[in-house]
C-alpha cells in the first residue's frame, strides 16, 4: 500500500543527489576555468556557485523544518484529525493521604515534573510537558488552553465523573501528501492528558 511518507523520503533523496551535483559541478567548473581560461577566479563562476549553494541550503532548511520542527495547527481539520477519550480516575489509598494524582518534582535548574494517576487496574505516569492537572469550576487551565478541548463536553464529564477523570486528547496527521512531505502522514501529532480532580487536596506531592 502506497504511503505518502515516501514523498518525504524521495525529497530527501533528491536533496542528497543535488548536494552531490553541486559539489561535482563546482569542482568541474573550477577545473575548467583554471585549465582552459587560466583563471583562478571569475565573477560569473562565483555567482553560479553562490546560487547553487543558496538553493541547496534553502532546500535543506525547508525540508528539515517540515520533518523535524513541524508544529501543526491542531484546529486545521484539513491536515489533522483528533479524538478525546475520557477515563475515570481511581483514588490511591496507599500510604499518606488519599489522592487522585501524585506530582513528582525534580529540583533542578530546568525543573521537570511527572504526574502519576490511577485508573481501573493501571497506574499511568505522564510528563508535565504533555499533561496538566486542573481543579475548580473551570476544567481548563492556561496549559490546556492550547489544546482544542470542547469545554461543554468537559463540563458534561465533570458531572458524570464528579470531576475525577482524565481527558486524553490525541491528534493524528491525516494521510495526505502535505503531511507526507515531512514524513508525518498517519502518525500521532500529540497526546495530551488533562487530569481533572475535584480540588487541590487530592494531589500528593513527592
Beta strands, then each sheet from edge to edge (+ up, - down):
strand 1: 80-88
strand 2: 101-106
strand 3: 112-119
strand 4: 122-127
strand 5: 131-134
strand 6: 165-173
strand 7: 188-196
strand 8: 203-205
sheet 1: 1+ 6- 7+ 5+
sheet 2: 4+ 3- 2+ 8+
end
